[in-house]
Amino acid sequence: MPADPHSQTPVDQTPARHPSASQMPASQISAGWGLTFAQDYWIDAWQRTILTLDTLRQRGNTSLERSKADAPHVLGFAFELVVDGRTLPRPVNYMLVRIVPPEGTRIDPGKRPFVVVDPRAGHGPGIGGMKHDSEIGVALAAGHACYFVGFLPEPQPEQTIEDVCTAEAHFLEVVARLHPDADGKPVTVGNCQAGWQIMMTAAIRPDLFGPILLAGSPLSYWAGVRGANPMRYLGGTMGGTWLTALSGDLGHGIFDGANLVANFEALNPANTYWQKPYGLYSKVDTEASRFLEFETWWGSPVLLNAKEMQWIADNLFVGNKLTSGEIHTSDGRRVDLRNIRSPIIVLCSHGDNITPPQQALGWITDLYEEDAEIVTNGQTIVYTLRQSIGHLGIFVSGKVATREHAELASCMEMIDLLPPGLYEAVITEVDDGTVHPELIHGRYLFRLEARSLDDIRALGNNDAEDTQRFATVARVSEINHGLYAAFARPAVQAIAGLRSADMARQTHPNRLRFAMFSDQNPAMAPVAALAESVRADRKPVAADNPLLAMEQMASSMITTWWEGYRVARDAMTEAAFVTAYGSPWLQAMVGLAAPNGSSQPHRRIERDLAREATAAHAEAELATRFEVGGLPEAVARAVIHVRLPQKTVDERGFSVLQALRKLQPANRRLGAGEVKALFRDQFLLLRLDEERAVAAIPRLLPDDAALRHKGWQAIHDVLHASGPPPEEGRKRLRRIAALFGVPSPDA
């Protein structure tokens, strides 16, 4: 029989539970079962205890082995090293590797490559490609060459966040050179922390990037809603980032990533302290392998330079300076996210308690006040929202990989073709009523619907008073950090040495809990042999055993207690934060109260006069091009004009468009970049003066009636791929037919 992928035990050898009471004759129940249920339960409980201890023993041994490895990744694909970041002029502990396609996978050299960037947020490397149902897996399945940017557990001396951004830019240059025939620049995927990092790189070097996919990536760190998202209050409750500086000094210039992992685990104490260990204990026969797989990654925290972590805490977690344009490179360039020219796709979830939707999407309203500004700036932003997937599930879950990531990978060219604006990606399952299912990739329909900034605001955001509170935290943090640096740092650095720092890391609770169950602990010596004997004579208890029911009831009560504690703790934290940092006295003391007693206005990114002048010049130049072009411009303009009222487009129309493009001779076929520029310009012309743009279509058409009819047929096929247009669309289509000089579609 085949093996269960989540178990080390073959499916047909999984121990069977004892017969339940309902399956036994009444005589046996009264004579035997009723007298032995306690014995059956305690035998099962003892055996589960031994198997759980053995699983923890294996986990501890794995953790110790990985702590000695040079690159303890969990990447589930074969790979080849392309660039070692340690050899760069500004060395970093990042690597660029090429994923070796599994046997039978066909890579299309004409498709743009994917570059998946691993998050370095305290835990070990490789999570972005741990499973074959992953971002890497779906990109390979779609025929894209795939690369992975990972990291080593120890940083290079003196490396900075800017050095990492410089290295990532170099990696993308290398990937682009390796794929000269690709129809577009690389797609870059940033998971969690890697998201803000590649956004910074793209703001500095926008010329290197194709579409950018952000999965669970925080960019607006103060954002959130009352009654939820308690992690954003952490900087305030700690008095700012001085404790980050203290940790770095005690670590002899190294910040231990185990501290970040501990912060993540503290968000959900019920899961950390009960549900996860009890889940292993209660289902140890089937859950051990899955538990070990996850803990192999989770139990290998990495290190950061103290200066790196201090920069992150000061500028992002507490300072929230990325979306306000307050970050500058060492040579004076401002990191302005409005510089990014590539489509930006954001994948987030209401179930994510680390990067809630407000933090994943709030940067949009930080940068723009009106919808027109997004279009004027030429940015295309797409987001998709899940309801219940947790933070890690966004880039690890097989369900997300086979739906969101697979659809985004297959429709990336469609997204790249979108005109500037804000869109939501809506993914629905194909059913019997779906029109033209043959034009749909897989079993899900990918649809893009136009959205406004009000849709982002509706998710919830801070009011002016809350923004003032977070700004107060940032000021208090600067003061406390300055006081620490002036009065305490010299003494701490004099006391903290390399040996004491290493000892502190080894005895960190998040490492010690792994090591204490390993074979290094003499008390664990008999566990392995006992576990083997238990597996040889496993006696699971019946599912309806009353003591098992009592155990499960007790577990529910413990979970409820922990959840109640979390709710009370978070409510108290929020109340203390709001009260302390909302104090007008404190705000005045840190210089955040205006002389008239009113609060200062909401901090926004500064206007860029050079950018505005360039946009105005581009609009003036665009106004001269209403009658410039030929049949391709006329077709694109007509398609956009008819679709505009619907404010939605799906992959079926794009499939027809791609098929029509491939029918063109290779020497006359427009490249992907040319098609993108074509649709963008025609959209902007329609936005500038729709009536003038439509009226000018006849002057773009060739004299050849056959060519005009061919263009009309392309328009008809694209617009009917999703079914007949609505009444307004049919009205516009009739006008287009008249302009092309062909019979009305209703005739």
C-alpha positions in Angstrom: 0.0 0.0 0.0 1.3 3.6 -0.6 2.5 5.5 2.3 0.5 8.4 3.8 2.5 11.6 2.9 1.9 12.9 6.5 3.0 9.8 8.3 6.1 7.6 8.5 3.8 4.6 8.9 2.4 2.8 5.8 -1.4 3.5 5.5 -2.4 -0.2 5.8 -0.2 -0.6 8.9 -1.7 2.3 10.9 -2.7 0.8 14.3 -6.4 0.3 14.6 -8.3 1.4 17.7 -10.1 -1.2 19.9 -13.7 -1.9 19.0 -16.1 0.7 20.4 -18.9 -0.2 22.7 -21.4 0.2 20.0 -19.6 -2.6 18.0 -19.6 -5.1 20.8 -22.3 -7.6 22.0 -24.1 -6.5 25.1 -22.7 -9.5 27.0 -19.1 -8.4 26.3 -19.8 -4.8 27.3 -21.2 -5.9 30.7 -18.6 -8.6 31.3 -15.4 -7.1 29.9 -15.4 -3.7 28.3 -17.0 -1.8 31.2 -14.3 -3.2 33.5 -11.3 -2.5 31.3 -12.0 0.9 29.8 -9.7 2.6 32.4 -7.0 0.1 31.7 -7.3 0.6 28.0 -7.1 4.3 28.4 -4.1 4.3 30.6 -2.2 1.9 28.4 -2.9 4.2 25.4 -2.0 7.3 27.4 1.3 5.8 28.4 2.1 4.7 24.9 1.2 8.1 23.5 3.5 9.7 26.2 6.4 7.6 25.1 5.8 8.2 21.4 5.5 12.0 22.1 8.7 12.0 24.0 10.5 10.2 21.2 9.2 12.7 18.7 10.5 15.5 20.9 13.8 13.6 21.1 14.0 13.4 17.3 13.2 17.1 17.1 15.9 18.0 19.6 18.5 15.9 17.8 17.6 17.5 14.5 17.9 21.0 16.0 21.3 20.3 17.4 22.5 18.8 14.1 21.2 21.8 12.1 22.9 24.2 14.5 26.2 22.8 13.4 25.4 22.9 9.6 26.7 25.7 7.4 23.4 26.1 5.5 20.6 24.3 7.5 17.8 25.0 4.9 14.5 23.1 4.4 14.3 23.8 0.7 12.5 20.8 -0.9 14.0 21.2 -4.3 17.4 20.3 -5.8 19.3 23.5 -6.6 22.6 24.8 -8.0 24.5 27.8 -6.6 24.6 30.8 -9.0 25.9 33.6 -6.8 27.4 33.5 -3.3 26.7 36.8 -1.7 29.8 36.5 0.5 31.9 37.1 -2.6 30.3 40.5 -3.5 32.1 43.8 -3.0 29.8 44.4 0.0 29.5 40.8 1.4 26.2 39.5 2.7 25.0 36.1 3.9 22.5 35.7 1.0 22.8 33.2 -1.9 21.1 33.0 -5.3 20.5 29.4 -6.4 18.8 28.0 -9.5 16.1 25.5 -8.8 16.6 22.3 -10.7 13.3 21.4 -12.4 12.0 18.0 -11.2 12.0 15.2 -13.8 9.3 15.7 -16.4 9.0 19.4 -15.8 9.3 21.5 -19.0 10.7 25.0 -18.8 9.7 27.5 -21.5 12.7 29.8 -22.2 10.3 32.4 -23.5 8.6 32.8 -20.2 10.0 35.2 -17.6 11.8 33.6 -14.7 10.5 33.6 -11.1 12.8 34.7 -8.2 11.5 33.7 -4.7 13.1 35.5 -1.8 13.1 33.8 1.5 12.1 35.8 4.7 14.8 36.4 7.2 12.8 37.1 10.3 14.5 35.0 13.0 13.6 31.5 11.9 15.7 29.3 9.6 16.0 29.4 5.8 14.0 27.6 3.1 10.4 28.0 4.1 9.5 29.6 0.8 10.2 26.3 -1.0 9.8 23.7 1.8 7.0 21.9 -0.1 6.5 21.0 -3.7 3.0 22.6 -3.5 4.6 26.0 -3.1 5.4 29.2 -4.9 8.3 27.5 -6.5 6.3 24.4 -7.4 3.5 26.3 -9.1 6.0 28.5 -11.0 7.8 25.4 -12.3 4.6 23.7 -13.2 3.6 26.8 -15.3 6.9 26.5 -17.3 8.9 29.2 -15.6 12.5 28.9 -14.7 12.8 29.4 -10.9 15.5 30.9 -8.6 15.6 31.1 -4.9 17.3 33.8 -2.7 18.1 32.2 0.6 20.5 33.1 3.5 23.0 31.5 5.8 22.4 31.4 9.6 25.2 33.9 10.5 25.5 37.4 8.9 28.7 38.8 7.4 30.5 41.2 9.6 29.2 44.8 9.2 26.6 43.8 6.6 23.6 46.2 6.5 20.1 46.2 5.1 21.3 48.4 2.3 24.0 45.8 1.5 21.3 43.2 1.2 19.2 45.3 -1.1 22.3 45.9 -3.3 22.9 42.1 -3.4 19.3 41.4 -4.4 19.7 43.9 -7.2 22.8 42.1 -8.4 21.0 38.8 -8.2 18.2 40.1 -10.5 20.7 41.4 -13.0 22.3 37.9 -13.1 18.9 36.2 -13.6 18.0 38.6 -16.4 21.3 37.9 -18.2 20.7 34.1 -17.9 17.4 34.5 -19.7 17.9 36.7 -22.7 14.9 35.2 -24.6 12.4 35.7 -21.7 9.4 37.8 -22.7 9.8 40.2 -19.7 11.8 40.9 -16.6 11.8 38.4 -13.7 8.8 38.0 -11.4 10.0 38.6 -7.8 8.2 36.9 -4.9 8.8 38.3 -1.4 7.5 36.4 1.6 6.9 38.2 4.9 10.0 40.2 5.7 11.4 39.7 2.3 8.5 41.7 0.9 9.5 45.1 2.3 13.1 44.3 1.4 12.4 43.8 -2.3 10.1 46.8 -2.3 13.0 48.9 -1.1 15.2 47.4 -3.8 12.6 48.0 -6.4 12.2 51.6 -5.3 16.0 52.1 -5.7 16.4 50.0 -8.9 12.9 49.9 -10.6 14.5 49.0 -14.0 15.3 45.5 -12.8 11.9 44.3 -11.8 9.0 42.6 -13.5 5.8 42.0 -11.4 6.3 41.9 -7.7 4.3 39.5 -5.5 4.2 40.2 -1.8 2.9 37.4 0.4 2.0 38.3 4.0 4.5 41.3 3.8 4.1 44.2 6.3 4.7 47.7 4.8 2.6 50.0 7.0 3.6 49.1 10.5 1.3 51.3 12.5 -1.8 50.2 10.7 -4.5 48.0 12.3 -7.8 48.0 14.0 -8.7 48.4 17.7 -9.4 45.1 19.4 -7.0 43.2 17.2 -3.4 43.3 15.9 -1.7 43.6 19.3 1.8 43.1 17.8 1.8 46.7 16.6 1.7 47.9 20.2 4.9 46.0 21.1 7.2 49.0 20.5 5.2 51.1 22.8 5.0 48.6 25.6 8.8 48.1 25.5 9.5 51.8 25.6 10.9 51.8 22.1 13.9 50.2 20.6 16.4 50.6 23.4 15.8 46.9 24.4 16.8 46.0 20.8 20.1 47.8 21.4 20.6 46.2 24.7 20.0 42.7 23.2 22.5 43.5 20.5 25.1 44.7 23.0 24.6 41.6 25.2 25.0 39.5 22.1 28.4 41.1 21.4 27.2 42.8 18.2 24.8 40.0 17.2 21.0 39.9 17.6 19.5 36.5 18.2 16.6 35.7 15.9 15.2 33.5 18.6 13.9 36.7 20.2 11.8 37.4 17.1 10.5 33.8 17.1 9.5 34.2 20.7 7.5 37.3 19.8 5.6 35.5 17.1 4.8 32.6 19.5 3.6 35.0 22.2 0.8 36.2 19.9 -1.1 32.9 20.4 -0.2 31.4 23.7 -3.0 28.8 23.5 -1.4 27.3 20.4 2.2 27.7 21.7 1.7 26.3 25.1 -1.1 23.8 24.6 -2.7 23.2 21.2 0.5 22.3 19.4 2.0 20.0 22.0 -1.4 18.4 22.7 -2.1 18.1 19.0 1.0 16.0 18.7 0.2 13.9 21.9 -3.4 13.2 20.9 -2.6 12.2 17.3 1.0 11.0 17.7 0.4 8.0 15.4 -0.3 10.2 12.4 1.0 13.7 13.3 4.6 13.0 14.2 6.1 13.4 10.7 4.2 16.6 10.0 5.2 18.0 13.4 8.8 17.2 12.8 8.8 18.7 9.3 7.6 22.0 10.6 9.7 22.1 13.8 12.8 21.3 11.7 12.4 24.8 10.2 10.9 26.6 13.2 13.6 25.2 15.6 16.6 26.7 13.8 16.6 30.4 14.7 19.3 32.4 12.9 21.3 35.5 13.7 21.4 39.1 12.5 23.9 41.8 13.0 22.8 44.1 15.8 23.0 47.1 13.5 20.7 45.3 11.0 18.1 44.6 13.6 18.4 48.1 15.1 17.8 49.6 11.6 14.7 47.4 11.2 13.3 48.3 14.6 14.0 52.0 14.3 12.9 52.6 10.7 10.2 50.0 10.3 8.7 48.5 13.4 8.6 51.7 15.5 9.5 54.4 13.1 7.2 53.3 10.2 9.4 55.4 7.8 9.2 53.3 4.7 5.8 54.5 3.4 6.5 58.1 4.5 9.6 58.3 2.3 11.9 59.0 5.3 14.4 56.3 4.5 17.5 57.3 2.4 20.4 55.3 1.1 24.0 56.0 2.1 24.5 58.1 -1.0 21.4 60.3 -0.3 18.7 58.7 -2.5 15.2 58.6 -1.0 13.5 55.2 -0.9 10.2 56.2 -2.4 7.8 53.3 -3.2 6.1 55.5 -5.8 9.2 54.9 -8.0 8.2 51.3 -8.6 7.0 50.8 -12.2 6.2 47.1 -12.0 2.8 45.7 -11.1 2.6 45.0 -7.3 0.5 42.0 -6.3 -0.4 41.7 -2.6 -1.6 38.4 -1.0 -3.0 38.8 2.5 -5.5 37.3 4.9 -7.9 38.3 7.6 -6.6 35.3 9.5 -3.0 36.6 9.6 -2.3 38.0 13.1 1.3 38.9 12.2 0.6 40.9 9.0 -3.0 41.8 9.0 -4.6 43.2 5.8 -4.2 46.8 7.2 -0.4 46.4 7.4 -0.2 44.6 4.0 -2.3 47.2 2.2 -2.2 50.4 4.3 0.9 51.6 2.3 -1.4 52.3 -0.6 -3.4 54.9 1.3 -0.1 56.2 2.9 1.2 57.0 -0.6 -2.0 58.1 -2.3 -5.0 60.3 -1.2 -7.0 59.9 -4.4 -7.5 57.1 -6.9 -6.3 59.3 -9.8 -2.9 59.6 -8.2 -2.3 55.9 -8.7 -3.1 56.1 -12.4 -1.1 59.4 -12.9 1.9 57.7 -11.2 1.6 54.7 -13.5 1.3 52.1 -10.8 -0.7 48.9 -11.1 -1.6 47.4 -7.7 -3.5 44.1 -7.4 -4.5 42.6 -4.1 -6.3 39.4 -3.0 -7.8 38.7 0.4 -8.3 35.4 2.1 -10.6 35.0 5.1 -9.0 32.6 7.5 -5.5 31.5 6.3 -2.8 32.2 8.9 0.5 34.0 8.3 2.6 31.0 7.4 -0.2 29.5 5.4 0.0 32.3 2.9 3.3 31.1 1.6 3.3 27.5 2.9 -0.2 26.1 2.7 -0.8 23.7 -0.2 -4.4 25.1 -0.5 -3.1 28.6 -1.1 -0.3 27.3 -3.4 -2.8 25.4 -5.7 -5.3 28.3 -5.8 -3.8 31.8 -5.3 -0.2 31.2 -6.2 -1.1 28.9 -9.1 -3.6 31.4 -10.5 -1.3 34.3 -10.0 1.6 32.5 -11.7 -0.5 31.5 -14.7 -2.1 35.0 -15.0 1.0 37.1 -14.3 1.3 38.2 -18.0 -2.4 39.3 -17.8 -1.6 41.4 -14.7 1.5 42.9 -16.3 -0.8 44.0 -19.2 -3.2 45.9 -16.9 -3.5 49.7 -17.1 -2.5 51.6 -14.0 -4.9 51.5 -11.1 -6.1 49.5 -8.1 -7.6 46.0 -8.6 -8.8 43.1 -6.5 -8.1 39.6 -7.7 -11.2 37.4 -7.2 -10.7 33.7 -7.7 -13.7 31.4 -8.0 -14.2 27.8 -8.8 -15.3 26.8 -12.3 -18.7 25.2 -12.4 -21.2 24.0 -15.0 -22.5 27.5 -15.6 -19.1 29.0 -16.5 -18.9 30.3 -20.0 -16.0 29.1 -22.2 -14.2 26.9 -19.5 -11.7 25.8 -22.2 -10.2 29.3 -21.9 -9.5 29.0 -18.2 -6.3 27.7 -16.7 -7.0 24.9 -14.2 -10.2 24.7 -12.1 -10.3 28.3 -10.9 -11.4 31.5 -12.8 -9.1 34.4 -12.2 -10.9 37.8 -12.4 -9.7 41.3 -11.7 -12.1 43.9 -10.5 -11.4 47.7 -10.3 -11.3 49.0 -6.7 -10.9 52.4 -5.1 -8.9 53.7 -2.1 -12.2 53.6 -0.1 -12.1 49.8 -0.4 -8.7 49.8 1.3 -9.9 52.3 4.0 -13.0 50.1 4.6 -10.7 47.4 5.9 -10.0 49.7 8.9 -7.3 52.2 9.6 -6.1 54.5 12.3 -7.8 57.8 13.0 -5.7 60.9 13.6 -5.5 60.4 17.3 -4.1 56.8 16.9 -1.6 58.0 14.4 -0.5 60.6 16.9 0.0 57.9 19.5 2.3 55.8 17.3 4.2 59.0 16.4 4.7 59.6 20.1 6.0 56.1 20.6 8.6 56.8 17.8 9.7 60.0 19.6 9.9 58.2 23.0 11.9 55.5 21.4 14.4 57.9 20.0 14.8 59.5 23.5 15.1 56.2 25.4 17.6 54.8 22.8 19.7 58.0 23.1 19.7 57.8 26.9 20.7 54.1 26.8 23.5 54.8 24.3 24.9 57.7 26.3 24.7 56.2 29.8 24.3 52.4 29.8 25.9 51.1 26.5 29.6 51.6 27.5 29.1 49.5 30.7 27.1 46.8 28.9 29.6 46.5 26.2 32.4 46.3 28.7 30.7 43.4 30.5 29.4 41.4 27.5 31.9 39.3 25.8 31.9 36.7 23.1 31.7 33.7 25.5 28.8 35.2 27.6 26.9 36.1 24.4 27.3 32.5 23.0 26.1 31.1 26.3 23.1 33.3 26.4 22.1 32.2 22.9 22.6 28.5 23.8 20.4 28.9 26.9 17.7 30.9 25.2 14.3 29.2 26.0 13.5 28.8 22.3 16.7 26.7 21.9 16.7 25.1 25.4 13.3 23.5 24.9 14.6 21.7 21.9 18.0 20.6 23.4 16.5 19.4 26.7 14.6 16.6 24.9 17.6 15.6 22.8 20.0 12.7 23.4 22.3 15.1 25.2 19.9 14.8 28.1 20.8 11.5 30.0 17.2 11.3 31.1 16.1 10.7 27.5 18.4 7.6 27.1 15.7 5.0 27.5 13.1 6.7 25.3 14.2 5.4 21.9 14.1 1.8 23.0 10.8 2.3 24.8 9.3 3.9 21.7 10.3 0.9 19.5 8.6 -1.5 21.9 5.5 0.7 22.0 5.3 0.7 18.2 5.6 -3.0 18.1 2.7 -3.5 20.4 0.6 -0.3 19.9 -2.9 -0.5 21.6 -4.9 2.7 20.7 -7.9 3.3 22.9 -11.4 3.1 21.5 -12.7 6.4 20.1 -15.7 6.5 22.5 -13.8 5.6 25.7 -15.2 7.9 28.4 -11.8 8.8 29.8 -10.6 9.8 26.3 -13.7 12.0 26.1 -12.8 13.5 29.5 -9.2 14.2 28.2 -10.5 16.0 25.2 -12.9 18.0 27.3 -10.0 19.0 29.6 -8.0 20.0 26.5 -10.8 22.3 25.4 -11.0 23.9 28.8 -7.3 24.5 28.9 -7.4 26.0 25.4 -10.3 28.2 26.4 -8.4 29.4 29.5 -5.4 30.3 27.4 -7.6 32.1 24.9 -9.3 34.0 27.6 -5.9 35.0 29.0 -4.8 36.2 25.5 -7.9 38.3 25.1 -7.5 39.9 28.5 -3.8 40.5 28.0 -4.3 42.1 24.6 -7.2 44.3 25.8 -5.0 45.5 28.8 -2.1 46.1 26.5 -4.2 48.2 24.1 -5.8 50.1 26.9 -2.4 50.9 28.5 -1.0 51.9 25.1 -3.9 54.2 24.2 -3.9 55.8 27.6 -0.1 56.3 28.0 0.7 57.5 24.5 -2.5 59.5 24.1 -1.6 61.7 27.0 -1.4 65.3 25.8 1.4 65.8 28.5 3.6 63.1 27.0 2.9 64.3 23.5 3.9 67.8 24.4 7.0 66.6 26.2 8.2 64.9 23.0 7.3 67.8 20.8 4.3 66.5 19.1 1.7 69.0 20.2 1.1 72.1 18.1 1.3 75.5 19.9 -2.5 76.0 19.8 -3.0 72.7 21.6 -4.2 70.7 18.6 -2.5 67.6 17.3 -0.2 67.8 14.3 -1.6 66.6 11.0 -1.4 63.1 9.8 2.1 62.4 8.5 2.2 61.6 4.7 4.9 61.2 2.1 6.0 64.5 0.7 5.0 65.7 -2.7 7.6 65.1 -5.4 7.5 68.2 -7.6 9.9 66.7 -10.1 7.6 63.7 -10.4 4.6 65.9 -10.8 6.3 67.9 -13.5 7.3 64.8 -15.4 3.7 63.5 -15.2 2.3 66.8 -16.5 4.8 66.8 -19.4 3.8 63.2 -20.2 0.1 64.1 -20.2 0.8 67.0 -22.5 2.7 64.8 -24.9 0.0 62.1 -24.7 -2.6 64.7 -25.8 -0.8 64.8 -29.2 -1.3 61.1 -29.9 -5.0 60.6 -30.3 -4.5 59.9 -34.0 -1.1 58.3 -33.8 -0.9 54.5 -34.5 -2.6 51.9 -36.6 -4.7 48.8 -36.4 -3.2 47.4 -33.1 -3.9 50.8 -31.4 -7.4 50.9 -32.7 -8.1 47.3 -31.5 -6.7 48.0 -28.0 -8.6 51.3 -27.7 -11.8 49.7 -28.7 -11.5 46.8 -26.3 -10.7 49.0 -23.4 -13.6 51.4 -24.3 -16.2 48.7 -24.4 -14.9 47.1 -21.1 -14.5 50.3 -19.1 -18.1 50.4 -17.6 -17.8 46.8 -16.3 -14.6 47.6 -14.4 -13.7 43.9 -14.5 -11.7 41.6 -16.7 -10.9 37.9 -16.4 -8.4 35.5 -17.9 -10.7 34.3 -20.7 -10.4 37.5 -22.7 -6.7 37.5 -22.1 -6.4 33.9 -23.3 -8.1 34.9 -26.6 -5.8 38.0 -26.9 -2.7 35.8 -26.4 -3.9 33.3 -28.9 -4.5 36.0 -31.5 -1.0 37.4 -30.8 0.6 34.1 -31.3 -1.1 33.7 -34.7 1.0 36.7 -35.9 4.3 35.9 -37.7 7.2 35.9 -35.3 8.9 38.8 -37.1 5.8 40.9 -36.9 4.6 39.9 -33.5 4.6 42.6 -30.7 6.7 41.7 -27.7 5.2 41.6 -24.2 6.7 45.0 -23.4 5.3 46.5 -26.5 1.8 45.1 -25.9 2.0 46.4 -22.3 2.9 49.9 -23.5 0.2 49.8 -26.2 -2.6 49.0 -23.8 -1.3 51.5 -21.2 -1.2 54.3 -23.7 -4.6 53.6 -25.1 -6.1 53.5 -21.6 -4.5 56.8 -20.7 -5.8 58.4 -23.9 -9.4 57.2 -23.1 -9.0 58.5 -19.5 -7.8 61.8 -20.8 -10.7 62.3 -23.3 -12.8 59.2 -23.9 -15.0 60.8 -26.6 -12.1 62.2 -28.6 -10.2 59.0 -28.3 -13.1 56.9 -29.7 -13.9 59.4 -32.4 -10.3 59.1 -33.7 -10.4 55.3 -34.2 -11.3 55.5 -37.9 -8.2 57.5 -38.6 -6.1 54.6 -37.1 -7.7 52.0 -39.4 -6.1 50.7 -42.6 -7.8 51.2 -46.0 -7.8 47.4 -46.5 -11.4 46.2 -45.7 -10.1 42.7 -45.0 -7.7 44.0 -42.3 -10.3 46.1 -40.7 -12.6 43.1 -40.5 -9.8 41.0 -39.0 -9.3 43.7 -36.4 -13.1 43.8 -35.7 -13.2 40.0 -35.3 -10.3 40.2 -32.7 -12.3 42.8 -30.7 -15.5 40.6 -30.9 -13.7 37.4 -29.8 -11.9 39.1 -26.9 -15.1 40.8 -25.6 -17.3 37.7 -25.9 -14.8 35.3 -24.3 -16.5 35.9 -20.9 -20.0 35.8 -22.3 -22.1 38.4 -24.0 -21.4 42.0 -22.8 -24.1 43.8 -20.8 -26.4 46.3 -22.4 -23.9 49.2 -22.1 -21.2 47.1 -23.5 -23.4 46.0 -26.5 -24.2 49.7 -27.1 -20.5 50.6 -27.2 -19.8 47.6 -29.4 -22.3 48.7 -32.0 -20.6 52.0 -32.2 -17.2 50.3 -32.6 -18.6 48.2 -35.4 -19.8 51.3 -37.2 -16.4 52.9 -36.8 -14.7 49.8 -38.2 -17.2 49.8 -41.1 -18.6 46.3 -40.4 -22.2 45.1 -39.9 -23.6 45.7 -36.4 -23.2 42.6 -34.1 -27.0 42.7 -33.4 -27.8 42.7 -37.2 
